[in-house]
Amino acid sequence: MTTPTWECLRDRRWMVVDEAALRLGVYPTADGSVALLYQPRDAKSPAMVTLCPDEIPMLCKQLACAQGFAERQLEANAEAAAAQATFDLLAKMKEAAK
């Protein structure tokens, strides 16, 4: 089986990320595996990873775990940015009061 085109993956709704910086599609192959096809903006051609169907549950579990960590990190980053903005504002107010 040949690798499907990005247009084919779009038409069949197998695209996961379809942006200029990254294209990522997931689709079943003719040999019974699952293919992840991806291409960052700088890559000349797509790369592929294939997984056996029995590996998919672990992949889903690990993706969910990584998603949880990433969401907590985003929250921590937002809290740190808010704290820094408050500190900067207080410093400016203190300087202006001199």
N, C-alpha and C positions, 0 to 999 in steps of 0.2 A: 504494500500500500504506500502510496506517495503521501508526503506531508501535505495537509490541506493548506489552502491559502488563508490569509487573514480574512478576506472577504467571505470565504466559505464558512469559516468559524463564526463570523458575525451573523451570517444568514441562518446558521443552525443554532444560534444562541449559545455557543460554547466559549465566547470571550468572557474573561473575568476582568481584565484591565485592558482598556482600549484608548490609550492616551499617547501623546507624542513622545513622552519620556519612556514609556514602557508598554509593550503589548504582551498579554498573557492569555493563553487559551488552554482549555482542558477538554479533552475529547477521548472517546473510546477508540481503540485501534482494532484493526481486522484480526490481529492475533490474540485478542482477549486481554490486552493490558490497557492501562489508562496513561495517556500522554499529557505531559505539561509542556507546552510550546511557549517559549518566551523570547523576547528580543528587546533589549534596552536600546535607547536612541542611538548610541555610539556603535552598536554592533552592525556588522555588514550583513549578517544573516541570522536567522533564528537558531536557537539551541533547543534541544529537547531532552526531557527526562521521562522515562517510562517506569510505571509502577505496576506490580501485580495487584489484582483486585483485593487480595487479603492484606495488602499494605495500606490501603486507603483509610481504614478506621484509625490506625495509629497516626497517619498524617493529619486527619481531621482533629484528633485529640490534641496533637502537638500545635496545630494552628490555633485552636481555641485557647490553649494555654498561653501561647505567645501573644495572642490578641489581648488576653487579660493583663499580662505584664505591660504590653504597649499602652493600653488604656490607662493603667495606673501611672506609668511614666509621663504620659501627656498631662494627667491631673497634677502630678508633682511639678512638672515644668510650668504649668499655668500658675500654681501657687507660688513658686519661686519668682516668676516674673511679676506677679502682683506685689509680693513682698519687696522686690527690688524697686518697683515703681513707687511704692509708698515711702521707702527709704529715700529715694531720690527727691521726691516731693518735699519731704520733711527737711532734707538738707538744703534745698533751695529756699524754703520758707525761713529756715534758721539764718541762712546767708543774707536774705533780704531784710531780716529784722535787725541786722547789725548796723 
